[in-house]
Amino acid sequence: MGMDDDLPGGTFVDMELGETEYHKRGGWTHFNRFELANGESYKFLFDGQEDGSVSIRLFPGIAFYGIHDTDLQKAHLQYVPNNGCYEICWDTPIYSLEDAKQIAAEWSKRTNRRIKTGKPFES
């Protein structure tokens, strides 16, 4: 058994606003939901930045999903005070919606496993 064989499978399902919205200021926003095979789901706001990078915001927030960790680093999240939300931490800039979705999917699987079993995110 590989080290990630216990991660649940999943797929993205468009929300009501599942299409990408382009802003006059040059950025864009895309809402999406990732559904796990176990019935859990996580919602994300993908936001295209002026520099071409993509931020991944957890929607609506961490308490909604049962994330009660006081160490956001362990949850791979950071709080962004200017917009009052939590973003997934990633060590390099993300420059495509497809890459951002892959990262959000992996975060969802590992976070769900962590909430259910207490197993560390990196396992």
The first five atom37 places (N, CA, C, CB, O) and aatype in JSON, in Angstrom:
{
  "aatype": [12, 7, 12, 3, 3, 3, 10, 14, 7, 7, 16, 13, 19, 3, 12, 6, 10, 7, 6, 16, 6, 18, 8, 11, 1, 7, 7, 17, 16, 8, 13, 2, 1, 13, 6, 10, 0, 2, 7, 6, 15, 18, 11, 13, 10, 13, 3, 7, 5, 6, 3, 7, 15, 19, 15, 9, 1, 10, 13, 14, 7, 9, 0, 13, 18, 7, 9, 8, 3, 16, 3, 10, 5, 11, 0, 8, 10, 5, 18, 19, 14, 2, 2, 7, 4, 18, 6, 9, 4, 17, 3, 16, 14, 9, 18, 15, 10, 6, 3, 0, 11, 5, 9, 0, 0, 6, 17, 15, 11, 1, 16, 2, 1, 1, 9, 11, 16, 7, 11, 14, 13, 6, 15],
  "atom_mask": [
    [1, 1, 1, 1, 1],
    [1, 1, 1, 0, 1],
    [1, 1, 1, 1, 1],
    [1, 1, 1, 1, 1],
    [1, 1, 1, 1, 1],
    [1, 1, 1, 1, 1],
    [1, 1, 1, 1, 1],
    [1, 1, 1, 1, 1],
    [1, 1, 1, 0, 1],
    [1, 1, 1, 0, 1],
    [1, 1, 1, 1, 1],
    [1, 1, 1, 1, 1],
    [1, 1, 1, 1, 1],
    [1, 1, 1, 1, 1],
    [1, 1, 1, 1, 1],
    [1, 1, 1, 1, 1],
    [1, 1, 1, 1, 1],
    [1, 1, 1, 0, 1],
    [1, 1, 1, 1, 1],
    [1, 1, 1, 1, 1],
    [1, 1, 1, 1, 1],
    [1, 1, 1, 1, 1],
    [1, 1, 1, 1, 1],
    [1, 1, 1, 1, 1],
    [1, 1, 1, 1, 1],
    [1, 1, 1, 0, 1],
    [1, 1, 1, 0, 1],
    [1, 1, 1, 1, 1],
    [1, 1, 1, 1, 1],
    [1, 1, 1, 1, 1],
    [1, 1, 1, 1, 1],
    [1, 1, 1, 1, 1],
    [1, 1, 1, 1, 1],
    [1, 1, 1, 1, 1],
    [1, 1, 1, 1, 1],
    [1, 1, 1, 1, 1],
    [1, 1, 1, 1, 1],
    [1, 1, 1, 1, 1],
    [1, 1, 1, 0, 1],
    [1, 1, 1, 1, 1],
    [1, 1, 1, 1, 1],
    [1, 1, 1, 1, 1],
    [1, 1, 1, 1, 1],
    [1, 1, 1, 1, 1],
    [1, 1, 1, 1, 1],
    [1, 1, 1, 1, 1],
    [1, 1, 1, 1, 1],
    [1, 1, 1, 0, 1],
    [1, 1, 1, 1, 1],
    [1, 1, 1, 1, 1],
    [1, 1, 1, 1, 1],
    [1, 1, 1, 0, 1],
    [1, 1, 1, 1, 1],
    [1, 1, 1, 1, 1],
    [1, 1, 1, 1, 1],
    [1, 1, 1, 1, 1],
    [1, 1, 1, 1, 1],
    [1, 1, 1, 1, 1],
    [1, 1, 1, 1, 1],
    [1, 1, 1, 1, 1],
    [1, 1, 1, 0, 1],
    [1, 1, 1, 1, 1],
    [1, 1, 1, 1, 1],
    [1, 1, 1, 1, 1],
    [1, 1, 1, 1, 1],
    [1, 1, 1, 0, 1],
    [1, 1, 1, 1, 1],
    [1, 1, 1, 1, 1],
    [1, 1, 1, 1, 1],
    [1, 1, 1, 1, 1],
    [1, 1, 1, 1, 1],
    [1, 1, 1, 1, 1],
    [1, 1, 1, 1, 1],
    [1, 1, 1, 1, 1],
    [1, 1, 1, 1, 1],
    [1, 1, 1, 1, 1],
    [1, 1, 1, 1, 1],
    [1, 1, 1, 1, 1],
    [1, 1, 1, 1, 1],
    [1, 1, 1, 1, 1],
    [1, 1, 1, 1, 1],
    [1, 1, 1, 1, 1],
    [1, 1, 1, 1, 1],
    [1, 1, 1, 0, 1],
    [1, 1, 1, 1, 1],
    [1, 1, 1, 1, 1],
    [1, 1, 1, 1, 1],
    [1, 1, 1, 1, 1],
    [1, 1, 1, 1, 1],
    [1, 1, 1, 1, 1],
    [1, 1, 1, 1, 1],
    [1, 1, 1, 1, 1],
    [1, 1, 1, 1, 1],
    [1, 1, 1, 1, 1],
    [1, 1, 1, 1, 1],
    [1, 1, 1, 1, 1],
    [1, 1, 1, 1, 1],
    [1, 1, 1, 1, 1],
    [1, 1, 1, 1, 1],
    [1, 1, 1, 1, 1],
    [1, 1, 1, 1, 1],
    [1, 1, 1, 1, 1],
    [1, 1, 1, 1, 1],
    [1, 1, 1, 1, 1],
    [1, 1, 1, 1, 1],
    [1, 1, 1, 1, 1],
    [1, 1, 1, 1, 1],
    [1, 1, 1, 1, 1],
    [1, 1, 1, 1, 1],
    [1, 1, 1, 1, 1],
    [1, 1, 1, 1, 1],
    [1, 1, 1, 1, 1],
    [1, 1, 1, 1, 1],
    [1, 1, 1, 1, 1],
    [1, 1, 1, 1, 1],
    [1, 1, 1, 1, 1],
    [1, 1, 1, 1, 1],
    [1, 1, 1, 0, 1],
    [1, 1, 1, 1, 1],
    [1, 1, 1, 1, 1],
    [1, 1, 1, 1, 1],
    [1, 1, 1, 1, 1],
    [1, 1, 1, 1, 1]
  ],
  "atom_positions": [
    [[0.85, -1.18, 0.0], [0.0, 0.0, 0.0], [0.89, 1.24, 0.0], [-0.97, 0.0, 1.23], [1.79, 1.36, 0.84]],
    [[0.65, 2.16, -0.95], [1.41, 3.4, -1.02], [1.02, 4.35, 0.09], [0.0, 0.0, 0.0], [0.02, 4.15, 0.78]],
    [[1.84, 5.38, 0.26], [1.6, 6.26, 1.4], [0.33, 7.1, 1.24], [2.78, 7.16, 1.6], [-0.17, 7.62, 2.23]],
    [[-0.2, 7.26, 0.03], [-1.41, 8.05, -0.17], [-2.6, 7.2, -0.61], [-1.16, 9.14, -1.19], [-3.61, 7.75, -1.06]],
    [[-2.51, 5.88, -0.49], [-3.6, 5.01, -0.92], [-4.88, 5.21, -0.11], [-3.17, 3.58, -0.83], [-5.95, 4.81, -0.56]],
    [[-4.78, 5.82, 1.07], [-5.96, 6.02, 1.9], [-6.63, 7.37, 1.66], [-5.59, 5.88, 3.36], [-7.59, 7.72, 2.36]],
    [[-6.14, 8.14, 0.68], [-6.8, 9.4, 0.34], [-8.07, 9.1, -0.44], [-5.85, 10.33, -0.48], [-8.04, 8.27, -1.35]],
    [[-9.19, 9.77, -0.11], [-10.42, 9.52, -0.88], [-10.31, 10.11, -2.28], [-11.64, 10.1, -0.15], [-9.64, 11.12, -2.47]],
    [[-10.97, 9.49, -3.25], [-11.04, 10.06, -4.6], [-11.97, 11.25, -4.6], [0.0, 0.0, 0.0], [-12.6, 11.53, -3.58]],
    [[-12.07, 11.96, -5.71], [-12.98, 13.1, -5.77], [-13.01, 13.73, -7.13], [0.0, 0.0, 0.0], [-12.22, 13.39, -8.02]],
    [[-13.92, 14.66, -7.3], [-14.07, 15.37, -8.57], [-14.61, 16.77, -8.32], [-14.99, 14.59, -9.52], [-15.31, 17.0, -7.33]],
    [[-14.32, 17.71, -9.21], [-14.87, 19.06, -9.1], [-16.26, 19.1, -9.72], [-13.94, 20.08, -9.79], [-16.52, 18.49, -10.76]],
    [[-17.16, 19.82, -9.05], [-18.52, 20.01, -9.54], [-18.77, 21.51, -9.54], [-19.57, 19.24, -8.66], [-18.62, 22.16, -8.5]],
    [[-19.16, 22.07, -10.69], [-19.41, 23.5, -10.76], [-20.57, 23.89, -9.85], [-19.71, 23.92, -12.21], [-21.58, 23.19, -9.77]],
    [[-20.4, 25.03, -9.18], [-21.46, 25.58, -8.35], [-22.34, 26.42, -9.26], [-20.89, 26.42, -7.17], [-22.13, 26.49, -10.47]],
    [[-23.33, 27.06, -8.67], [-24.23, 27.9, -9.44], [-23.46, 28.94, -10.25], [-25.21, 28.6, -8.51], [-23.82, 29.22, -11.4]],
    [[-22.41, 29.5, -9.68], [-21.59, 30.47, -10.39], [-20.34, 29.8, -10.94], [-21.21, 31.64, -9.47], [-19.26, 30.39, -10.9]],
    [[-20.46, 28.58, -11.46], [-19.33, 27.77, -11.9], [-18.53, 28.34, -13.05], [0.0, 0.0, 0.0], [-17.45, 27.83, -13.35]],
    [[-19.02, 29.35, -13.69], [-18.27, 29.92, -14.79], [-17.29, 30.97, -14.28], [-19.22, 30.54, -15.83], [-17.45, 31.53, -13.2]],
    [[-16.28, 31.21, -15.07], [-15.29, 32.22, -14.71], [-15.85, 33.6, -15.04], [-13.95, 31.98, -15.45], [-16.39, 33.83, -16.13]],
    [[-15.7, 34.51, -14.09], [-16.14, 35.89, -14.28], [-14.91, 36.78, -14.44], [-17.03, 36.38, -13.08], [-14.02, 36.77, -13.59]],
    [[-14.86, 37.53, -15.52], [-13.72, 38.42, -15.77], [-14.05, 39.82, -15.28], [-13.34, 38.45, -17.28], [-15.14, 40.33, -15.52]],
    [[-13.1, 40.42, -14.59], [-13.29, 41.75, -14.0], [-12.69, 42.83, -14.89], [-12.67, 41.81, -12.61], [-11.74, 42.6, -15.63]],
    [[-13.26, 44.0, -14.8], [-12.76, 45.14, -15.56], [-11.33, 45.5, -15.18], [-13.66, 46.34, -15.37], [-10.58, 46.03, -15.99]],
    [[-10.96, 45.21, -13.94], [-9.62, 45.54, -13.47], [-8.56, 44.58, -14.01], [-9.59, 45.53, -11.95], [-7.37, 44.76, -13.76]],
    [[-9.0, 43.56, -14.74], [-8.05, 42.64, -15.35], [-7.97, 41.27, -14.72], [0.0, 0.0, 0.0], [-7.41, 40.35, -15.33]],
    [[-8.51, 41.09, -13.54], [-8.49, 39.79, -12.89], [-9.71, 38.96, -13.24], [0.0, 0.0, 0.0], [-10.52, 39.36, -14.08]],
    [[-9.85, 37.85, -12.6], [-11.01, 36.98, -12.81], [-11.29, 36.21, -11.52], [-10.77, 36.02, -13.99], [-10.43, 36.1, -10.65]],
    [[-12.5, 35.67, -11.41], [-12.92, 34.89, -10.27], [-13.65, 33.65, -10.78], [-13.82, 35.72, -9.32], [-14.42, 33.72, -11.73]],
    [[-13.4, 32.53, -10.13], [-14.06, 31.27, -10.5], [-14.45, 30.53, -9.22], [-13.14, 30.38, -11.4], [-13.59, 30.25, -8.38]],
    [[-15.74, 30.22, -9.05], [-16.22, 29.45, -7.91], [-16.31, 27.99, -8.33], [-17.6, 29.97, -7.41], [-16.71, 27.69, -9.45]],
    [[-15.93, 27.09, -7.42], [-16.02, 25.67, -7.71], [-16.15, 24.89, -6.42], [-14.8, 25.19, -8.51], [-15.79, 25.38, -5.35]],
    [[-16.66, 23.69, -6.53], [-16.79, 22.8, -5.38], [-16.1, 21.49, -5.73], [-18.29, 22.58, -5.0], [-16.28, 20.95, -6.82]],
    [[-15.31, 20.96, -4.79], [-14.67, 19.66, -4.97], [-15.4, 18.67, -4.1], [-13.15, 19.71, -4.62], [-15.47, 18.83, -2.89]],
    [[-15.95, 17.62, -4.72], [-16.68, 16.59, -3.99], [-15.8, 15.36, -3.83], [-17.99, 16.23, -4.7], [-15.23, 14.87, -4.8]],
    [[-15.71, 14.88, -2.59], [-14.97, 13.66, -2.3], [-15.89, 12.45, -2.47], [-14.38, 13.7, -0.88], [-17.11, 12.57, -2.37]],
    [[-15.3, 11.31, -2.71], [-16.06, 10.08, -2.89], [-16.87, 9.73, -1.64], [-15.12, 8.93, -3.24], [-17.86, 9.0, -1.73]],
    [[-16.45, 10.23, -0.46], [-17.16, 9.93, 0.79], [-18.33, 10.87, 1.06], [-16.18, 9.99, 1.95], [-18.94, 10.81, 2.13]],
    [[-18.66, 11.75, 0.09], [-19.81, 12.64, 0.22], [-19.48, 14.02, 0.76], [0.0, 0.0, 0.0], [-20.32, 14.92, 0.68]],
    [[-18.3, 14.22, 1.3], [-17.88, 15.54, 1.78], [-17.53, 16.42, 0.58], [-16.65, 15.43, 2.77], [-17.18, 15.92, -0.49]],
    [[-17.64, 17.73, 0.76], [-17.23, 18.63, -0.32], [-16.63, 19.91, 0.26], [-18.43, 18.96, -1.24], [-16.93, 20.3, 1.38]],
    [[-15.79, 20.54, -0.53], [-15.13, 21.79, -0.16], [-15.33, 22.78, -1.29], [-13.61, 21.56, 0.12], [-15.22, 22.43, -2.47]],
    [[-15.64, 24.02, -0.93], [-15.89, 25.07, -1.92], [-14.7, 26.02, -1.95], [-17.2, 25.85, -1.6], [-14.09, 26.32, -0.92]],
    [[-14.38, 26.48, -3.16], [-13.23, 27.35, -3.35], [-13.58, 28.53, -4.25], [-12.07, 26.57, -3.95], [-14.43, 28.45, -5.14]],
    [[-12.9, 29.62, -3.98], [-12.92, 30.78, -4.84], [-11.51, 30.91, -5.4], [-13.38, 32.09, -4.06], [-10.57, 31.18, -4.66]],
    [[-11.38, 30.71, -6.69], [-10.1, 30.87, -7.36], [-10.09, 32.29, -7.9], [-9.89, 29.79, -8.53], [-11.0, 32.71, -8.61]],
    [[-9.04, 33.03, -7.56], [-9.0, 34.45, -7.91], [-7.73, 34.76, -8.7], [-9.07, 35.32, -6.64], [-6.63, 34.63, -8.18]],
    [[-7.9, 35.17, -9.95], [-6.78, 35.56, -10.79], [-6.27, 36.93, -10.38], [0.0, 0.0, 0.0], [-7.02, 37.9, -10.33]],
    [[-4.97, 36.99, -10.06], [-4.35, 38.23, -9.59], [-3.78, 39.04, -10.76], [-3.25, 37.92, -8.58], [-3.6, 38.52, -11.86]],
    [[-3.52, 40.3, -10.51], [-2.97, 41.18, -11.55], [-1.63, 40.71, -12.08], [-2.84, 42.59, -11.02], [-1.29, 40.97, -13.23]],
    [[-0.84, 40.02, -11.25], [0.48, 39.54, -11.69], [0.39, 38.21, -12.45], [1.39, 39.38, -10.49], [1.42, 37.66, -12.85]],
    [[-0.83, 37.7, -12.66], [-1.02, 36.45, -13.39], [-1.12, 35.22, -12.51], [0.0, 0.0, 0.0], [-1.42, 34.14, -13.0]],
    [[-0.86, 35.37, -11.22], [-0.95, 34.22, -10.32], [-2.41, 33.99, -9.91], [-0.05, 34.45, -9.06], [-3.28, 34.82, -10.15]],
    [[-2.64, 32.84, -9.29], [-3.98, 32.46, -8.85], [-3.96, 32.18, -7.35], [-4.49, 31.21, -9.64], [-3.12, 31.41, -6.87]],
    [[-4.87, 32.8, -6.61], [-5.02, 32.48, -5.19], [-6.2, 31.52, -5.06], [-5.23, 33.78, -4.32], [-7.13, 31.53, -5.86]],
    [[-6.12, 30.68, -4.01], [-7.17, 29.69, -3.76], [-7.75, 29.97, -2.39], [-6.61, 28.22, -3.85], [-7.11, 29.71, -1.37]],
    [[-8.95, 30.51, -2.36], [-9.6, 30.83, -1.09], [-10.59, 29.75, -0.72], [-10.31, 32.19, -1.18], [-11.33, 29.25, -1.57]],
    [[-10.6, 29.39, 0.54], [-11.56, 28.43, 1.07], [-12.86, 29.18, 1.31], [-11.03, 27.75, 2.39], [-12.86, 30.27, 1.88]],
    [[-13.95, 28.61, 0.88], [-15.24, 29.28, 0.96], [-16.25, 28.35, 1.62], [-15.73, 29.72, -0.45], [-16.36, 27.23, 1.14]],
    [[-16.98, 28.69, 2.66], [-17.06, 29.98, 3.3], [-16.01, 30.23, 4.37], [-18.38, 30.15, 3.88], [-15.7, 31.39, 4.63]],
    [[-15.44, 29.21, 5.0], [-14.42, 29.43, 6.02], [-14.07, 28.13, 6.72], [0.0, 0.0, 0.0], [-14.71, 27.1, 6.5]],
    [[-13.04, 28.18, 7.56], [-12.51, 26.94, 8.12], [-13.44, 26.27, 9.12], [-11.2, 27.21, 8.77], [-13.52, 25.04, 9.14]],
    [[-14.15, 27.02, 9.95], [-15.02, 26.41, 10.96], [-16.15, 25.63, 10.3], [-15.59, 27.49, 11.89], [-16.6, 24.61, 10.84]],
    [[-16.6, 26.09, 9.15], [-17.67, 25.42, 8.4], [-17.29, 23.98, 8.08], [-17.98, 26.19, 7.11], [-18.16, 23.11, 8.05]],
    [[-16.01, 23.73, 7.85], [-15.55, 22.4, 7.48], [-15.03, 21.57, 8.65], [-14.48, 22.52, 6.44], [-14.58, 20.44, 8.46]],
    [[-15.08, 22.12, 9.83], [-14.61, 21.37, 10.99], [-13.11, 21.47, 11.21], [0.0, 0.0, 0.0], [-12.53, 20.63, 11.9]],
    [[-12.48, 22.47, 10.62], [-11.05, 22.67, 10.81], [-10.9, 23.56, 12.05], [-10.36, 23.32, 9.54], [-11.18, 24.75, 12.0]],
    [[-10.46, 22.96, 13.14], [-10.35, 23.7, 14.39], [-8.91, 23.83, 14.84], [-11.18, 23.03, 15.48], [-8.63, 24.04, 16.02]],
    [[-8.0, 23.7, 13.91], [-6.58, 23.75, 14.21], [-6.16, 25.18, 14.5], [-5.75, 23.17, 13.04], [-6.49, 26.1, 13.74]],
    [[-5.44, 25.38, 15.58], [-4.94, 26.72, 15.88], [-3.65, 26.99, 15.12], [-4.72, 26.88, 17.38], [-3.22, 28.14, 15.0]],
    [[-3.02, 25.95, 14.6], [-1.8, 26.09, 13.82], [-2.16, 26.02, 12.34], [-0.77, 25.0, 14.18], [-2.23, 24.94, 11.76]],
    [[-2.39, 27.19, 11.74], [-2.8, 27.24, 10.34], [-1.75, 26.64, 9.41], [-3.09, 28.67, 9.93], [-2.07, 26.15, 8.33]],
    [[-0.49, 26.69, 9.84], [0.57, 26.12, 9.01], [0.36, 24.62, 8.84], [1.95, 26.4, 9.65], [0.58, 24.08, 7.75]],
    [[-0.07, 23.94, 9.9], [-0.35, 22.5, 9.81], [-1.53, 22.22, 8.88], [-0.63, 21.92, 11.2], [-1.59, 21.16, 8.25]],
    [[-2.45, 23.16, 8.79], [-3.62, 23.02, 7.91], [-3.33, 23.54, 6.5], [-4.82, 23.76, 8.5], [-4.19, 23.47, 5.63]],
    [[-2.12, 24.04, 6.29], [-1.71, 24.62, 5.01], [-2.64, 25.74, 4.56], [-1.66, 23.53, 3.93], [-3.06, 25.82, 3.41]],
    [[-2.95, 26.61, 5.53], [-3.81, 27.76, 5.27], [-3.15, 29.02, 5.83], [-5.21, 27.56, 5.9], [-2.32, 28.96, 6.73]],
    [[-3.55, 30.14, 5.27], [-3.16, 31.43, 5.84], [-4.39, 32.33, 5.85], [-1.98, 32.08, 5.02], [-5.21, 32.3, 4.93]],
    [[-4.49, 33.12, 6.9], [-5.59, 34.07, 7.01], [-5.2, 35.35, 6.29], [-5.96, 34.34, 8.51], [-4.1, 35.87, 6.48]],
    [[-6.11, 35.86, 5.47], [-5.86, 37.1, 4.73], [-6.8, 38.16, 5.29], [-6.07, 36.91, 3.17], [-7.98, 38.2, 4.95]],
    [[-6.27, 39.03, 6.17], [-7.14, 39.97, 6.87], [-7.84, 40.98, 5.97], [-6.34, 40.71, 7.88], [-8.96, 41.39, 6.28]],
    [[-7.22, 41.38, 4.86], [-7.85, 42.41, 4.03], [-9.11, 41.91, 3.32], [-6.87, 42.93, 3.0], [-9.94, 42.72, 2.9]],
    [[-9.28, 40.58, 3.19], [-10.53, 40.09, 2.63], [-11.25, 39.13, 3.58], [-10.27, 39.39, 1.3], [-12.29, 38.57, 3.23]],
    [[-10.71, 38.95, 4.77], [-11.36, 38.16, 5.81], [-11.55, 36.69, 5.49], [0.0, 0.0, 0.0], [-12.53, 36.08, 5.93]],
    [[-10.64, 36.12, 4.74], [-10.82, 34.71, 4.39], [-9.5, 33.94, 4.54], [-11.34, 34.57, 2.95], [-8.46, 34.52, 4.85]],
    [[-9.59, 32.65, 4.32], [-8.43, 31.76, 4.41], [-8.05, 31.3, 3.01], [-8.73, 30.55, 5.32], [-8.9, 30.96, 2.2]],
    [[-6.75, 31.3, 2.74], [-6.23, 30.84, 1.46], [-5.33, 29.63, 1.69], [-5.45, 31.96, 0.73], [-4.69, 29.5, 2.73]],
    [[-5.3, 28.75, 0.71], [-4.39, 27.61, 0.76], [-2.97, 28.13, 0.57], [-4.74, 26.55, -0.32], [-2.71, 28.91, -0.35]],
    [[-2.07, 27.7, 1.43], [-0.65, 28.06, 1.31], [0.01, 27.14, 0.29], [0.08, 27.97, 2.7], [-0.22, 25.93, 0.29]],
    [[0.81, 27.73, -0.55], [1.56, 26.97, -1.55], [2.92, 27.63, -1.67], [0.82, 26.92, -2.94], [3.02, 28.86, -1.62]],
    [[3.98, 26.84, -1.81], [5.33, 27.4, -1.75], [5.8, 28.09, -3.02], [6.28, 26.32, -1.42], [6.81, 28.8, -2.99]],
    [[5.1, 27.9, -4.13], [5.46, 28.59, -5.37], [4.2, 29.22, -5.96], [6.13, 27.61, -6.4], [3.1, 28.74, -5.7]],
    [[4.35, 30.28, -6.74], [3.16, 30.9, -7.36], [2.44, 29.9, -8.28], [3.57, 32.16, -8.16], [3.07, 29.05, -8.92]],
    [[1.13, 30.02, -8.33], [0.28, 29.18, -9.19], [-0.16, 30.08, -10.34], [-0.96, 28.57, -8.4], [-0.64, 31.19, -10.11]],
    [[-0.02, 29.62, -11.59], [-0.33, 30.48, -12.72], [-1.43, 29.96, -13.64], [0.9, 30.68, -13.52], [-1.65, 30.53, -14.71]],
    [[-2.12, 28.88, -13.25], [-3.25, 28.44, -14.09], [-4.38, 27.94, -13.21], [-2.8, 27.33, -15.09], [-4.16, 27.44, -12.11]],
    [[-5.6, 28.08, -13.71], [-6.77, 27.59, -12.99], [-6.69, 26.07, -12.83], [-8.06, 27.98, -13.72], [-7.06, 25.54, -11.79]],
    [[-6.21, 25.38, -13.85], [-6.09, 23.92, -13.78], [-5.14, 23.49, -12.67], [-5.61, 23.36, -15.14], [-5.45, 22.58, -11.9]],
    [[-3.97, 24.15, -12.58], [-3.04, 23.84, -11.49], [-3.65, 24.16, -10.13], [-1.72, 24.62, -11.67], [-3.49, 23.4, -9.18]],
    [[-4.35, 25.29, -10.04], [-5.0, 25.69, -8.78], [-6.04, 24.65, -8.37], [-5.65, 27.08, -8.92], [-6.16, 24.33, -7.18]],
    [[-6.78, 24.13, -9.32], [-7.78, 23.1, -9.01], [-7.12, 21.82, -8.52], [-8.66, 22.81, -10.24], [-7.62, 21.18, -7.6]],
    [[-6.01, 21.44, -9.11], [-5.29, 20.24, -8.67], [-4.8, 20.4, -7.24], [-4.1, 19.94, -9.62], [-4.88, 19.47, -6.44]],
    [[-4.28, 21.59, -6.92], [-3.8, 21.87, -5.57], [-4.97, 21.85, -4.58], [-3.07, 23.23, -5.52], [-4.85, 21.28, -3.5]],
    [[-6.09, 22.47, -4.95], [-7.27, 22.5, -4.09], [-7.81, 21.08, -3.87], [-8.36, 23.4, -4.69], [-8.26, 20.75, -2.77]],
    [[-7.78, 20.26, -4.9], [-8.26, 18.88, -4.78], [-7.39, 18.11, -3.8], [-8.26, 18.18, -6.16], [-7.9, 17.4, -2.93]],
    [[-6.08, 18.24, -3.95], [-5.16, 17.54, -3.04], [-5.34, 18.04, -1.61], [-3.69, 17.72, -3.5], [-5.34, 17.25, -0.67]],
    [[-5.48, 19.36, -1.45], [-5.71, 19.94, -0.13], [-6.99, 19.36, 0.47], [-5.79, 21.49, -0.21], [-7.02, 19.01, 1.65]],
    [[-8.06, 19.25, -0.33], [-9.34, 18.73, 0.14], [-9.2, 17.3, 0.64], [-10.39, 18.79, -0.97], [-9.7, 16.96, 1.72]],
    [[-8.53, 16.47, -0.13], [-8.35, 15.06, 0.25], [-7.58, 14.94, 1.55], [-7.62, 14.29, -0.87], [-7.98, 14.21, 2.46]],
    [[-6.48, 15.66, 1.63], [-5.62, 15.55, 2.82], [-6.28, 16.18, 4.05], [-4.27, 16.23, 2.56], [-6.14, 15.67, 5.16]],
    [[-6.99, 17.28, 3.85], [-7.68, 17.92, 4.96], [-8.81, 17.03, 5.47], [-8.24, 19.29, 4.53], [-8.99, 16.89, 6.68]],
    [[-9.56, 16.43, 4.57], [-10.65, 15.55, 4.96], [-10.12, 14.36, 5.75], [-11.42, 15.08, 3.74], [-10.69, 13.97, 6.77]],
    [[-9.03, 13.77, 5.27], [-8.43, 12.65, 5.99], [-7.96, 13.1, 7.37], [-7.24, 12.06, 5.18], [-8.15, 12.38, 8.35]],
    [[-7.37, 14.28, 7.45], [-6.86, 14.81, 8.72], [-7.99, 15.04, 9.72], [-6.09, 16.11, 8.49], [-7.85, 14.74, 10.91]],
    [[-9.11, 15.59, 9.24], [-10.26, 15.82, 10.11], [-10.84, 14.5, 10.61], [-11.34, 16.63, 9.37], [-11.2, 14.37, 11.78]],
    [[-10.93, 13.53, 9.73], [-11.54, 12.23, 10.07], [-10.64, 11.36, 10.93], [-11.89, 11.49, 8.81], [-11.13, 10.67, 11.83]],
    [[-9.31, 11.37, 10.67], [-8.42, 10.42, 11.32], [-7.35, 11.05, 12.2], [-7.77, 9.59, 10.29], [-6.76, 10.36, 13.04]],
    [[-7.09, 12.33, 12.03], [-6.01, 12.97, 12.76], [-4.65, 12.75, 12.12], [0.0, 0.0, 0.0], [-3.63, 13.24, 12.62]],
    [[-4.62, 12.03, 11.02], [-3.37, 11.75, 10.32], [-2.8, 13.05, 9.76], [-3.6, 10.71, 9.17], [-3.53, 13.84, 9.17]],
    [[-1.5, 13.28, 9.92], [-0.89, 14.53, 9.44], [-1.11, 14.77, 7.95], [0.59, 14.52, 9.74], [-1.22, 13.83, 7.16]],
    [[-1.17, 16.02, 7.59], [-1.4, 16.45, 6.21], [-0.38, 15.81, 5.25], [-1.32, 17.99, 6.12], [-0.75, 15.38, 4.15]],
    [[0.87, 15.75, 5.64], [1.95, 15.29, 4.77], [2.02, 13.78, 4.6], [3.25, 15.77, 5.29], [2.75, 13.32, 3.72]],
    [[1.3, 13.01, 5.38], [1.4, 11.55, 5.34], [0.99, 10.99, 3.99], [0.55, 10.93, 6.42], [1.02, 9.77, 3.79]]
  ]
}
